[in-house]
Amino acid sequence: MPLNSPMDSTKNTLSKETLYVVATPIGNMDDITLRALNVLDQVDLIAAEDTRHTGKLLKYHNIKSRLISCHEHNEKERTPLLIERMKSGSSIALVSNAGTPTVSDPGYMLLQSAVENNIKVIPIPGASAVVAALSISGLPTDSFIFIGFPAKKKAKRIKQLQELADEKRTLIFYEGPGRILAFMEEIINVMGDRYGVLCREMTKLYEEFLRGRLSELIDTLSHRPAVKGECTLLVKGCEENKEVSQDVIRAELIEAMGKKGGKISEASRIIAKKYGLSKNKVYDTALKLKDESSKLKENGNLDTVKK
């Protein structure tokens, strides 16, 4: 929008029968817009993911608006009540603990219900971990995919990664500190040892940005007593490895498998790491080669492995 475009000000009054979706800080309490502060100060009610957490933010900015909890465990019960409040003329602000509500945070059910009931919904933009991380990553920003938190069950998570393996756009994940190391290992096994950027504790006192191959990030973090703080992980999209062809991979696998005591899994791991490839894909190639070799032996040809 041009800087000289006319803009409506909400400083003096807010719309009634309205749901305001308000972005709040992801760490530093000063990272909030003047408009957001005005809305939070004037709405009839604030629906918060955690009233204690939001209460600290309001106290910091000297705001005394009423709070009501609305989180993943009670959103189903809270939504009809809040919808009725807005239908009766109330204005409500929806906030999460950090960043923009409904983006990997509670609030979607309330938002959807508001839309279905023809209640006005107004965004109050501001802090977002995904945008903050992307802006300093150094990875392509013209096109990206935000996945949010990966699936909790391992089988679904691996399938999710497999479906993303050939995606050329920058991949962005959220993950907890207790699972981030194992998750990066899974990415390496499925996608290869790609370049990544790990953003931890953004805008907070111990803010940290780690860059490098995922194996390097794992090595750095694994030497610490513990990993703390929510993490945003950016992974470089799929690139064709022009340095290595499938014929080269097959030739190296054949050589490794031909050595006495050579194990397919170990050979696959070494070759995958050497070329930054998916261990699973290299292992699948090795299994196909083994199967081809077995068929050739059955046919009496022991000297060649078909390429």
NUGUDO-447134 format. One record per atom (N, C-alpha, C, O): x, z, y; residue in one letter. Coordinates in pm, whole numbers, padded with zeros to 5 digits, always signed. Layout:
# NUGUDO-447134
XZYA;...
This chain:
# NUGUDO-447134
+00085+00000-00119M;+00000+00000+00000M;+00089+00000+00124M;+00181+00081+00132M;+00063-00089+00222P;+00143-00091+00345P;+00138+00044+00415P;+00037+00115+00409P;+00248+00079+00481L;+00256+00209+00547L;+00157+00223+00661L;+00119+00334+00696L;+00114+00110+00719N;+00023+00119+00831N;-00123+00104+00790N;-00211+00089+00876N;-00150+00107+00659S;-00288+00096+00613S;-00364+00224+00646S;-00307+00333+00636S;-00492+00211+00683P;-00571+00332+00711P;-00591+00411+00584P;-00613+00354+00477P;-00584+00542+00595M;-00600+00628+00478M;-00698+00739+00508M;-00699+00793+00619M;-00783+00773+00411D;-00876+00882+00428D;-00802+01014+00407D;-00721+01025+00314D;-00827+01111+00488S;-00766+01242+00473S;-00865+01338+00408S;-00983+01341+00443S;-00815+01415+00313T;-00899+01515+00247T;-00868+01656+00300T;-00905+01756+00239T;-00799+01660+00415K;-00751+01791+00461K;-00865+01884+00502K;-00858+02005+00481K;-00971+01827+00559N;-01076+01913+00612N;-01187+01942+00511N;-01246+02050+00512N;-01215+01845+00426T;-01326+01866+00333T;-01304+01788+00205T;-01241+01682+00206T;-01358+01840+00096L;-01349+01772-00033L;-01486+01722-00074L;-01588+01770-00025L;-01487+01625-00164S;-01613+01574-00216S;-01673+01674-00313S;-01602+01735-00393S;-01804+01689-00306K;-01874+01772-00403K;-01901+01689-00530K;-01885+01567-00531K;-01941+01759-00635E;-01971+01692-00762E;-01855+01600-00803E;-01876+01485-00841E;-01734+01654-00796T;-01614+01574-00818T;-01513+01648-00906T;-01497+01770-00895T;-01447+01571-00993L;-01337+01625-01072L;-01207+01570-01015L;-01185+01449-01012L;-01120+01659-00969Y;-00989+01621-00918Y;-00885+01644-01028Y;-00872+01755-01079Y;-00813+01538-01065V;-00707+01550-01166V;-00576+01567-01090V;-00522+01471-01035V;-00526+01690-01089V;-00415+01727-00999V;-00284+01745-01076V;-00275+01825-01169V;-00184+01670-01034A;-00050+01685-01092A;+00019+01806-01030A;+00015+01826-00909A;+00081+01887-01114T;+00153+02006-01068T;+00300+01996-01109T;+00334+01908-01189T;+00388+02082-01057P;+00532+02072-01086P;+00564+02079-01236P;+00493+02143-01313P;+00673+02012-01274I;+00720+02021-01412I;+00826+02130-01426I;+00879+02154-01534I;+00857+02195-01316G;+00955+02304-01318G;+00965+02369-01182G;+00915+02480-01162G;+01029+02301-01090N;+01047+02353-00954N;+00912+02360-00883N;+00845+02259-00868N;+00873+02479-00838M;+00741+02499-00778M;+00722+02427-00644M;+00609+02414-00596M;+00832+02381-00585D;+00820+02307-00459D;+00787+02159-00482D;+00757+02087-00387D;+00793+02115-00608D;+00763+01975-00639D;+00613+01953-00651D;+00564+01921-00760D;+00541+01970-00543I;+00397+01950-00541I;+00359+01890-00406I;+00418+01926-00304I;+00264+01801-00404T;+00230+01733-00279T;+00144+01821-00189T;+00077+01913-00235T;+00147+01789-00060L;+00063+01860+00036L;-00085+01839+00003L;-00167+01930+00018L;-00117+01719-00042R;-00256+01690-00078R;-00300+01775-00196R;-00412+01826-00197R;-00212+01790-00296A;-00247+01872-00412A;-00272+02016-00371A;-00367+02079-00419A;-00189+02069-00282L;-00207+02207-00235L;-00340+02222-00162L;-00410+02322-00178L;-00375+02122-00083N;-00501+02126-00009N;-00620+02125-00105N;-00717+02199-00086N;-00613+02039-00207V;-00722+02030-00305V;-00736+02161-00381V;-00846+02214-00397V;-00624+02214-00428L;-00629+02339-00505L;-00682+02455-00420L;-00747+02546-00472L;-00655+02450-00292D;-00700+02556-00202D;-00850+02548-00173D;-00914+02650-00146D;-00907+02426-00178Q;-01045+02408-00134Q;-01148+02389-00245Q;-01267+02406-00220Q;-01107+02354-00366V;-01205+02331-00472V;-01278+02461-00506V;-01230+02571-00480V;-01397+02444-00565D;-01476+02561-00604D;-01418+02629-00727D;-01435+02750-00746D;-01347+02552-00810L;-01296+02608-00935L;-01177+02525-00983L;-01175+02403-00967L;-01080+02592-01043I;-00965+02523-01102I;-00969+02545-01254I;-00964+02658-01302I;-00978+02434-01328A;-00974+02439-01474A;-00829+02423-01518A;-00772+02315-01504A;-00770+02529-01570A;-00626+02531-01598A;-00598+02544-01747A;-00671+02611-01819A;-00491+02479-01791E;-00447+02490-01930E;-00412+02634-01963E;-00447+02683-02071E;-00344+02702-01872D;-00308+02843-01888D;-00327+02910-01752D;-00251+02884-01658D;-00428+02996-01740T;-00459+03058-01610T;-00345+03145-01559T;-00325+03156-01438T;-00270+03206-01649R;-00158+03291-01606R;-00046+03206-01545R;+00012+03240-01442R;-00019+03094-01611H;+00086+03003-01563H;+00047+02945-01427H;+00126+02946-01333H;-00076+02893-01419T;-00123+02834-01292T;-00137+02941-01186T;-00117+02914-01067T;-00172+03062-01227G;-00185+03172-01132G;-00055+03198-01057G;-00058+03229-00938G;+00058+03186-01124K;+00189+03205-01060K;+00214+03097-00955K;+00267+03124-00847K;+00174+02973-00989L;+00190+02863-00894L;+00104+02886-00770L;+00149+02865-00657L;-00020+02928-00791L;-00111+02951-00679L;-00061+03066-00592L;-00068+03059-00469L;-00012+03171-00655K;+00040+03286-00579K;+00160+03244-00495K;+00175+03286-00381K;+00246+03160-00554Y;+00366+03113-00484Y;+00328+03037-00358Y;+00397+03046-00256Y;+00217+02961-00365H;+00173+02881-00251H;+00057+02947-00174H;-00009+02883-00092H;+00034+03075-00202N;-00068+03154-00130N;-00207+03090-00137N;-00276+03076-00036N;-00247+03051-00259I;-00379+02992-00282I;-00460+03090-00366I;-00410+03144-00465I;-00585+03112-00328K;-00667+03215-00392K;-00791+03159-00463K;-00887+03232-00483K;-00790+03033-00500S;-00905+02972-00566S;-00930+03034-00703S;-00839+03087-00766S;-01056+03026-00748R;-01093+03080-00880R;-01039+02993-00991R;-01030+02871-00978R;-01004+03058-01102L;-00949+02990-01218L;-01038+03008-01341L;-01103+03112-01357L;-01040+02905-01426I;-01105+02915-01557I;-01017+02840-01656I;-00963+02735-01623I;-01004+02893-01777S;-00917+02828-01875S;-00984+02704-01935S;-01105+02702-01958S;-00903+02603-01960C;-00950+02482-02028C;-00831+02422-02101C;-00752+02348-02043C;-00819+02456-02228H;-00704+02412-02307H;-00751+02351-02439H;-00871+02342-02465H;-00657+02311-02522E;-00691+02238-02645E;-00778+02318-02741E;-00848+02260-02823E;-00775+02450-02732H;-00852+02532-02825H;-00993+02563-02776H;-01079+02602-02856H;-01019+02546-02646N;-01155+02576-02598N;-01217+02463-02516N;-01326+02479-02460N;-01147+02349-02508E;-01195+02238-02425E;-01333+02188-02468E;-01415+02149-02385E;-01356+02188-02598K;-01486+02141-02649K;-01600+02228-02597K;-01706+02177-02562K;-01579+02360-02593E;-01682+02452-02546E;-01690+02455-02393E;-01798+02468-02336E;-01575+02442-02327R;-01570+02450-02181R;-01631+02326-02114R;-01692+02336-02007R;-01614+02210-02174T;-01653+02084-02110T;-01800+02081-02064T;-01825+02047-01948T;-01898+02114-02150P;-02038+02110-02103P;-02062+02203-01984P;-02136+02168-01892P;-02000+02321-01985L;-02015+02416-01875L;-01961+02358-01745L;-02026+02367-01640L;-01843+02298-01751L;-01781+02242-01632L;-01858+02120-01580L;-01869+02099-01460L;-01909+02041-01673I;-01990+01925-01633I;-02114+01970-01557I;-02150+01911-01455I;-02180+02073-01608E;-02300+02126-01541E;-02266+02180-01403E;-02344+02165-01309E;-02150+02245-01392R;-02109+02298-01262R;-02094+02184-01160R;-02136+02196-01045R;-02032+02074-01205M;-02013+01962-01113M;-02144+01893-01081M;-02165+01850-00968M;-02233+01882-01178K;-02364+01822-01154K;-02443+01905-01052K;-02528+01853-00980K;-02415+02035-01048S;-02485+02125-00956S;-02420+02126-00817S;-02465+02198-00728S;-02315+02045-00800G;-02255+02033-00667G;-02115+02087-00652G;-02057+02078-00544G;-02058+02143-00758S;-01924+02202-00747S;-01813+02097-00756S;-01829+01992-00819S;-01703+02127-00691S;-01582+02046-00705S;-01486+02124-00794S;-01469+02245-00777S;-01423+02054-00888I;-01333+02120-00984I;-01200+02045-00989I;-01197+01922-00990I;-01091+02122-00992A;-00958+02064-01008A;-00911+02089-01151A;-00917+02202-01200A;-00866+01986-01216L;-00811+01998-01351L;-00659+01997-01341L;-00600+01905-01284L;-00594+02100-01397V;-00448+02107-01396V;-00397+02146-01535V;-00466+02213-01612V;-00276+02103-01564S;-00210+02145-01688S;-00093+02235-01649S;-00072+02262-01531S;-00019+02280-01747N;+00093+02370-01717N;+00204+02301-01639N;+00276+02363-01561N;+00218+02170-01662A;+00325+02096-01595A;+00292+01948-01594A;+00247+01893-01695A;+00315+01885-01481G;+00295+01742-01473G;+00151+01701-01455G;+00071+01774-01396G;+00118+01583-01506T;-00014+01524-01485T;-00107+01553-01602T;-00074+01521-01716T;-00222+01613-01578P;-00317+01643-01685P;-00358+01518-01762P;-00358+01408-01707P;-00392+01537-01887T;-00436+01433-01983T;-00322+01346-02034T;-00341+01271-02130T;-00204+01352-01973V;-00089+01275-02021V;-00009+01365-02114V;+00077+01441-02069V;-00037+01355-02245S;+00019+01445-02346S;-00014+01591-02314S;+00061+01682-02350S;-00125+01612-02246D;-00173+01745-02210D;-00323+01751-02227D;-00387+01646-02237D;-00382+01871-02232P;-00528+01883-02242P;-00599+01822-02122P;-00537+01797-02018P;-00729+01797-02136G;-00809+01748-02026G;-00881+01618-02052G;-00974+01583-01978G;-00840+01547-02156Y;-00900+01416-02183Y;-01050+01427-02211Y;-01128+01344-02165Y;-01089+01529-02287M;-01229+01544-02323M;-01315+01568-02198M;-01423+01510-02183M;-01266+01654-02109L;-01339+01681-01986L;-01345+01556-01898L;-01450+01525-01842L;-01233+01486-01888L;-01228+01365-01807L;-01325+01259-01861L;-01400+01198-01785L;-01323+01238-01992Q;-01411+01140-02055Q;-01558+01175-02032Q;-01640+01088-02003Q;-01589+01302-02046S;-01727+01346-02027S;-01771+01328-01881S;-01886+01293-01855S;-01681+01352-01789A;-01712+01334-01647A;-01744+01187-01618A;-01839+01158-01545A;-01667+01097-01675V;-01690+00954-01657V;-01826+00914-01715V;-01902+00840-01654V;-01855+00965-01835E;-01981+00933-01902E;-02101+00985-01824E;-02209+00927-01831E;-02082+01094-01748N;-02191+01152-01670N;-02192+01105-01524N;-02259+01164-01439N;-02117+00997-01499N;-02112+00938-01364N;-02068+01036-01257N;-02113+01030-01142N;-01979+01127-01295I;-01920+01220-01199I;-01794+01156-01141I;-01714+01098-01214I;-01779+01166-01011K;-01663+01106-00946K;-01535+01174-00995K;-01527+01297-01000K;-01434+01094-01031V;-01304+01145-01074V;-01198+01092-00979V;-01187+00971-00958V;-01120+01182-00921I;-01018+01143-00823I;-00880+01192-00867I;-00863+01311-00892I;-00782+01103-00877P;-00646+01145-00913P;-00571+01198-00792P;-00580+01140-00683P;-00499+01305-00810I;-00408+01359-00708I;-00268+01350-00767I;-00222+01445-00831I;-00200+01238-00749P;-00074+01211-00818P;+00040+01303-00776P;+00037+01364-00669P;+00139+01309-00862G;+00255+01394-00833G;+00355+01389-00946G;+00383+01282-01001G;+00409+01504-00981A;+00517+01512-01080A;+00474+01463-01217A;+00361+01486-01262A;+00566+01394-01284S;+00545+01348-01421S;+00680+01341-01490S;+00771+01273-01442S;+00694+01410-01602A;+00823+01415-01672A;+00868+01277-01717A;+00987+01245-01710A;+00774+01195-01764V;+00810+01063-01816V;+00868+00976-01705V;+00967+00906-01727V;+00807+00978-01587V;+00856+00896-01475V;+00987+00952-01421V;+01079+00875-01389V;+00997+01084-01412A;+01121+01145-01363A;+01238+01110-01454A;+01346+01076-01406A;+01216+01119-01584A;+01323+01089-01680A;+01361+00941-01676A;+01480+00907-01678A;+01262+00855-01670L;+01288+00711-01668L;+01366+00671-01543L;+01452+00584-01549L;+01335+00735-01432S;+01396+00696-01304S;+01547+00720-01299S;+01617+00653-01225S;+01597+00816-01378I;+01740+00846-01374I;+01812+00806-01504I;+01931+00832-01519I;+01740+00743-01596S;+01795+00715-01729S;+01903+00609-01730S;+01997+00615-01809S;+01890+00510-01642G;+01982+00398-01647G;+01940+00295-01750G;+02008+00194-01768G;+01829+00319-01818L;+01773+00223-01914L;+01674+00133-01842L;+01627+00167-01734L;+01640+00017-01901P;+01546-00074-01836P;+01414-00004-01801P;+01354+00063-01884P;+01371-00021-01676T;+01250+00044-01628T;+01137-00054-01599T;+01025-00014-01566T;+01167-00185-01611D;+01065-00284-01578D;+00951-00284-01680D;+00839-00324-01649D;+00981-00239-01801S;+00879-00232-01906S;+00922-00126-02006S;+01036-00126-02053S;+00830-00036-02039F;+00864+00073-02131F;+00740+00116-02207F;+00628+00082-02171F;+00762+00192-02314I;+00651+00246-02394I;+00663+00397-02396I;+00766+00452-02436I;+00557+00464-02353F;+00554+00610-02357F;+00475+00653-02480F;+00355+00627-02490F;+00543+00717-02574I;+00479+00760-02699I;+00428+00903-02687I;+00331+00940-02753I;+00494+00983-02604G;+00458+01125-02595G;+00514+01199-02715G;+00620+01164-02766G;+00444+01303-02760F;+00490+01379-02876F;+00470+01298-03004F;+00360+01247-03026F;+00572+01284-03088P;+00556+01211-03214P;+00462+01286-03308P;+00434+01405-03288P;+00414+01216-03410A;+00323+01277-03507A;+00386+01401-03570A;+00507+01404-03592A;+00305+01502-03599K;+00357+01627-03655K;+00398+01613-03801K;+00498+01670-03844K;+00319+01536-03878K;+00350+01519-04019K;+00460+01413-04036K;+00455+01307-03973K;+00557+01444-04122K;+00676+01358-04134K;+00640+01217-04176K;+00694+01121-04120K;+00551+01199-04272A;+00516+01066-04320A;+00459+00980-04207A;+00494+00863-04193A;+00371+01040-04127K;+00312+00967-04014K;+00417+00939-03906K;+00415+00835-03841K;+00507+01034-03890R;+00612+01019-03789R;+00707+00905-03825R;+00745+00826-03739R;+00745+00899-03951I;+00834+00792-03996I;+00766+00657-03983I;+00828+00560-03939I;+00637+00650-04019K;+00562+00525-04006K;+00555+00483-03859K;+00566+00365-03826K;+00536+00581-03772Q;+00531+00555-03628Q;+00663+00494-03581Q;+00663+00397-03504Q;+00774+00550-03626L;+00906+00499-03587L;+00930+00359-03644L;+00988+00273-03577L;+00886+00337-03766Q;+00902+00204-03827Q;+00827+00098-03749Q;+00876-00014-03733Q;+00710+00133-03699E;+00630+00038-03621E;+00694+00010-03485E;+00668-00094-03423E;+00777+00102-03439L;+00843+00086-03309L;+00983+00028-03321L;+01046-00003-03219L;+01032+00013-03441A;+01172-00024-03463A;+01212-00157-03399A;+01324-00171-03351A;+01122-00253-03396D;+01154-00385-03340D;+01111-00400-03194D;+01123-00508-03135D;+01061-00291-03135E;+01016-00294-02997E;+01136-00305-02902E;+01230-00225-02911E;+01133-00403-02812K;+01246-00427-02724K;+01242-00343-02596K;+01341-00334-02524K;+01128-00284-02567R;+01116-00204-02445R;+01173-00063-02464R;+01185-00015-02576R;+01206+00002-02354T;+01256+00140-02358T;+01148+00231-02418T;+01031+00223-02380T;+01189+00317-02511L;+01097+00409-02577L;+01113+00549-02518L;+01225+00596-02497L;+01001+00616-02491I;+01006+00749-02432I;+00923+00846-02515I;+00805+00823-02541I;+00987+00955-02556F;+00923+01057-02638F;+00930+01193-02570F;+01022+01220-02493F;+00833+01279-02600Y;+00843+01422-02571Y;+00870+01493-02704Y;+00819+01450-02807Y;+00949+01598-02702E;+00970+01675-02824E;+01015+01817-02789E;+01079+01839-02686E;+00981+01911-02875G;+01018+02050-02855G;+01164+02073-02890G;+01222+01997-02967G;+01226+02178-02835P;+01368+02205-02860P;+01400+02235-03005P;+01511+02206-03051P;+01305+02293-03078G;+01332+02326-03217G;+01329+02207-03312G;+01372+02218-03426G;+01277+02094-03265R;+01263+01976-03352R;+01344+01855-03306R;+01350+01754-03376R;+01405+01865-03188I;+01468+01746-03130I;+01584+01693-03214I;+01599+01572-03225I;+01667+01780-03273L;+01780+01733-03353L;+01733+01656-03476L;+01782+01546-03505L;+01638+01713-03548A;+01585+01646-03668A;+01517+01515-03632A;+01527+01417-03706A;+01449+01513-03518F;+01380+01392-03476F;+01479+01280-03444F;+01455+01165-03479F;+01589+01313-03377M;+01690+01211-03347M;+01754+01158-03476M;+01788+01040-03485M;+01772+01245-03575E;+01822+01201-03706E;+01727+01099-03768E;+01770+00999-03825E;+01598+01126-03758E;+01497+01034-03813E;+01502+00900-03742E;+01488+00795-03805E;+01520+00903-03611I;+01529+00777-03535I;+01649+00696-03582I;+01639+00575-03601I;+01763+00763-03601I;+01884+00694-03648I;+01859+00630-03784I;+01896+00515-03806I;+01795+00703-03876N;+01769+00651-04010N;+01677+00530-04009N;+01691+00439-04091N;+01583+00528-03916V;+01485+00419-03910V;+01530+00305-03819V;+01515+00188-03853V;+01586+00340-03703M;+01616+00238-03602M;+01764+00208-03584M;+01801+00108-03522M;+01848+00295-03637G;+01991+00281-03613G;+02038+00377-03506G;+01957+00443-03441G;+02168+00384-03488D;+02228+00479-03394D;+02226+00419-03253D;+02328+00370-03205D;+02113+00423-03190R;+02096+00359-03060R;+02144+00449-02945R;+02167+00568-02961R;+02156+00385-02830Y;+02188+00458-02707Y;+02064+00534-02662Y;+01953+00481-02666Y;+02084+00657-02620G;+01970+00737-02575G;+02006+00826-02458G;+02123+00848-02428G;+01903+00877-02393V;+01919+00972-02282V;+01826+01090-02310V;+01705+01073-02325V;+01883+01208-02317L;+01804+01328-02341L;+01796+01409-02212L;+01898+01451-02158L;+01674+01430-02165C;+01651+01506-02042C;+01593+01642-02080C;+01489+01649-02146C;+01660+01747-02040R;+01618+01882-02080R;+01603+01971-01957R;+01688+01970-01868R;+01493+02047-01952E;+01471+02142-01843E;+01472+02074-01705E;+01530+02128-01610E;+01410+01959-01695M;+01413+01884-01568M;+01356+01965-01452M;+01252+02031-01465M;+01423+01960-01340T;+01393+02026-01212T;+01411+02178-01217T;+01384+02246-01118T;+01454+02231-01330K;+01473+02375-01343K;+01621+02412-01323K;+01705+02325-01301K;+01650+02540-01332L;+01784+02591-01305L;+01889+02530-01398L;+01999+02497-01354L;+01854+02516-01527Y;+01951+02465-01624Y;+01922+02320-01663Y;+01939+02281-01778Y;+01878+02243-01567E;+01850+02101-01587E;+01973+02030-01645E;+02086+02056-01604E;+01948+01941-01741E;+02060+01873-01807E;+02019+01733-01851E;+01907+01711-01896E;+02114+01639-01837F;+02092+01501-01882F;+02211+01462-01970F;+02326+01461-01925F;+02182+01428-02095L;+02286+01387-02189L;+02268+01239-02220L;+02157+01193-02248L;+02378+01163-02216R;+02373+01020-02242R;+02473+00982-02350R;+02581+01040-02358R;+02436+00884-02432G;+02527+00836-02536G;+02451+00793-02659G;+02327+00792-02659G;+02523+00758-02764R;+02460+00726-02891R;+02386+00851-02941R;+02427+00963-02915R;+02277+00830-03013L;+02199+00944-03062L;+02286+01037-03146L;+02270+01159-03140L;+02378+00981-03225S;+02467+01065-03306S;+02555+01152-03218S;+02589+01265-03255S;+02593+01101-03101E;+02675+01179-03008E;+02593+01292-02945E;+02643+01402-02924E;+02467+01262-02915L;+02380+01367-02860L;+02359+01478-02963L;+02361+01596-02930L;+02338+01438-03087I;+02321+01535-03195I;+02445+01622-03209I;+02436+01744-03224I;+02562+01558-03204D;+02688+01632-03219D;+02705+01733-03106D;+02747+01846-03130D;+02671+01693-02984T;+02683+01783-02869T;+02591+01904-02883T;+02633+02017-02863T;+02466+01879-02919L;+02367+01987-02926L;+02386+02076-03049L;+02357+02196-03044L;+02435+02018-03158S;+02448+02096-03282S;+02557+02202-03272S;+02560+02294-03354S;+02645+02192-03175H;+02749+02293-03157H;+02703+02409-03070H;+02780+02502-03044H;+02579+02405-03025R;+02525+02513-02942R;+02449+02613-03029R;+02397+02576-03135R;+02441+02737-02987P;+02365+02837-03065P;+02218+02798-03080P;+02156+02825-03182P;+02164+02734-02976A;+02024+02691-02980A;+02001+02588-02871A;+02073+02583-02771A;+01898+02506-02891V;+01855+02412-02789V;+01732+02473-02722V;+01637+02512-02790V;+01734+02480-02590K;+01623+02543-02518K;+01557+02445-02422K;+01621+02352-02373K;+01428+02466-02398G;+01357+02385-02300G;+01294+02261-02359G;+01347+02204-02454G;+01181+02219-02303E;+01116+02097-02348E;+01205+01977-02320E;+01275+01973-02219E;+01200+01879-02410C;+01289+01763-02399C;+01211+01633-02382C;+01106+01613-02443C;+01265+01547-02298T;+01216+01411-02287T;+01328+01320-02334T;+01438+01322-02278T;+01301+01241-02437L;+01404+01157-02498L;+01372+01010-02473L;+01262+00963-02505L;+01469+00938-02417L;+01455+00795-02396L;+01550+00723-02489L;+01667+00759-02499L;+01500+00621-02556V;+01579+00546-02654V;+01578+00398-02616V;+01473+00341-02586V;+01694+00338-02617K;+01704+00196-02582K;+01627+00111-02681K;+01627+00137-02801K;+01560+00008-02630G;+01482-00080-02715G;+01568-00160-02810G;+01691-00160-02799G;+01504-00227-02904C;+01574-00304-03007C;+01647-00422-02945C;+01592-00496-02863C;+01771-00439-02984E;+01851-00553-02941E;+01907-00623-03063E;+01944-00559-03162E;+01914-00755-03056E;+01976-00828-03165E;+02126-00801-03161E;+02192-00819-03059E;+02177-00758-03274N;+02321-00729-03281N;+02394-00860-03308N;+02404-00906-03422N;+02447-00920-03200K;+02513-01050-03213K;+02650-01039-03281K;+02709-01139-03319K;+02698-00915-03295E;+02830-00896-03354E;+02827-00899-03507E;+02931-00913-03571E;+02710-00886-03563V;+02704-00879-03708V;+02584-00958-03760V;+02474-00949-03705V;+02605-01035-03864S;+02498-01112-03926S;+02458-01046-04057S;+02527-00956-04106S;+02346-01091-04113Q;+02302-01037-04241Q;+02402-01070-04351Q;+02419-00993-04446Q;+02469-01185-04339D;+02570-01222-04439D;+02687-01124-04439D;+02742-01092-04545D;+02724-01077-04320V;+02834-00981-04310V;+02794-00849-04375V;+02873-00787-04448V;+02673-00806-04349I;+02623-00681-04408I;+02620-00693-04560I;+02664-00602-04630I;+02568-00804-04610R;+02560-00824-04756R;+02700-00825-04817R;+02722-00765-04922R;+02795-00892-04750A;+02931-00901-04804A;+02996-00763-04811A;+03061-00730-04910A;+02978-00682-04707E;+03037-00548-04707E;+02971-00458-04811E;+03037-00376-04873E;+02840-00474-04830L;+02770-00396-04932L;+02819-00433-05071L;+02842-00346-05155L;+02836-00562-05095I;+02884-00609-05226I;+03023-00552-05256I;+03052-00509-05368I;+03109-00554-05153E;+03244-00500-05170E;+03240-00350-05199E;+03310-00301-05288E;+03157-00277-05124A;+03148-00132-05142A;+03088-00096-05276A;+03132-00001-05340A;+02987-00171-05320M;+02920-00143-05446M;+03007-00181-05566M;+02988-00131-05677M;+03103-00270-05539G;+03192-00312-05648G;+03302-00213-05676G;+03366-00219-05782G;+03326-00123-05585K;+03431-00024-05604K;+03387+00080-05706K;+03269+00114-05715K;+03481+00129-05781K;+03451+00229-05883K;+03399+00357-05817K;+03461+00412-05726K;+03286+00400-05866G;+03227+00523-05813G;+03155+00506-05680G;+03109+00604-05622G;+03144+00381-05632G;+03078+00356-05504G;+02928+00382-05513G;+02861+00330-05602G;+02876+00461-05423K;+02733+00493-05422K;+02662+00412-05315K;+02711+00396-05203K;+02546+00360-05351I;+02470+00276-05260I;+02434+00351-05132I;+02449+00298-05022I;+02388+00474-05146S;+02343+00551-05029S;+02458+00576-04932S;+02440+00566-04811S;+02576+00609-04986E;+02691+00638-04901E;+02741+00510-04833E;+02776+00511-04715E;+02743+00399-04908A;+02785+00271-04851A;+02691+00229-04739A;+02734+00179-04636A;+02562+00248-04761S;+02462+00211-04661S;+02480+00294-04535S;+02469+00242-04423S;+02506+00422-04552R;+02525+00511-04437R;+02645+00469-04354R;+02636+00463-04231R;+02756+00441-04420I;+02880+00404-04350I;+02863+00272-04275I;+02903+00261-04159I;+02803+00174-04340I;+02787+00041-04278I;+02686+00047-04163I;+02705-00017-04060I;+02581+00123-04183A;+02480+00137-04077A;+02541+00200-03953A;+02516+00156-03841A;+02621+00303-03973K;+02686+00370-03859K;+02787+00279-03793K;+02800+00279-03670K;+02858+00200-03871K;+02960+00110-03819K;+02902+00008-03722K;+02962-00021-03619K;+02784-00044-03755Y;+02723-00150-03674Y;+02604-00102-03590Y;+02539-00183-03524Y;+02575+00027-03594G;+02462+00079-03516G;+02329+00030-03566G;+02238+00003-03488G;+02316+00018-03700L;+02194-00033-03761L;+02114+00079-03825L;+02163+00192-03839L;+01992+00047-03864S;+01908+00143-03934S;+01962+00164-04076S;+01980+00069-04151S;+01986+00290-04110K;+02034+00321-04245K;+01933+00276-04349K;+01970+00226-04455K;+01805+00295-04319N;+01700+00257-04415N;+01700+00108-04442N;+01683+00065-04557N;+01719+00027-04337K;+01719-00118-04356K;+01841-00165-04434K;+01831-00253-04520K;+01957-00105-04405V;+02079-00140-04480V;+02064-00098-04626V;+02106-00170-04716V;+02003+00018-04647Y;+01981+00067-04784Y;+01886-00026-04860Y;+01907-00053-04978Y;+01782-00074-04792D;+01689-00169-04856D;+01762-00297-04897D;+01736-00353-05004D;+01853-00343-04811T;+01932-00463-04844T;+02020-00436-04967T;+02034-00522-05054T;+02078-00316-04972A;+02162-00280-05086A;+02082-00277-05216A;+02131-00321-05320A;+01960-00226-05211L;+01875-00221-05331L;+01840-00362-05378L;+01834-00388-05498L;+01816-00452-05284K;+01786-00592-05320K;+01907-00657-05387K;+01894-00731-05484K;+02026-00628-05332L;+02148-00681-05391L;+02169-00628-05533L;+02209-00701-05623L;+02141-00500-05551K;+02155-00439-05684K;+02058-00503-05782K;+02093-00530-05897K;+01936-00528-05735D;+01836-00592-05820D;+01878-00734-05856D;+01862-00777-05970D;+01931-00808-05757E;+01978-00944-05782E;+02092-00943-05883E;+02098-01027-05973E;+02184-00847-05866S;+02298-00836-05957S;+02253-00809-06100S;+02307-00865-06196S;+02152-00721-06114S;+02101-00687-06247S;+02039-00809-06314S;+02057-00828-06434S;+01969-00890-06239K;+01905-01009-06294K;+02008-01112-06337K;+01992-01180-06438K;+02117-01123-06256L;+02224-01216-06291L;+02294-01174-06420L;+02330-01258-06503L;+02312-01042-06435K;+02377-00992-06556K;+02291-01020-06679K;+02341-01053-06786K;+02162-01007-06660E;+02069-01037-06771E;+02077-01182-06812E;+02054-01216-06928E;+02110-01270-06715N;+02120-01413-06744N;+02260-01453-06788N;+02287-01571-06810N;+02348-01356-06801G;+02482-01383-06850G;+02583-01422-06744G;+02696-01457-06778G;+02546-01417-06619N;+02637-01450-06511N;+02684-01320-06446N;+02614-01261-06364N;+02803-01278-06484L;+02854-01149-06438L;+02944-01161-06317L;+02985-01060-06260L;+02977-01284-06276D;+03082-01301-06176D;+03030-01319-06034D;+03104-01304-05937D;+02899-01352-06022T;+02851-01384-05887T;+02729-01303-05849T;+02646-01270-05934T;+02718-01272-05723V;+02597-01213-05669V;+02539-01315-05570V;+02603-01349-05470V;+02420-01363-05600K;+02359-01467-05517K;+02346-01419-05373K;+02303-01306-05346K;+02384-01508-05281K;+02373-01478-05139K;+02251-01547-05082K;+02223-01534-04963K;
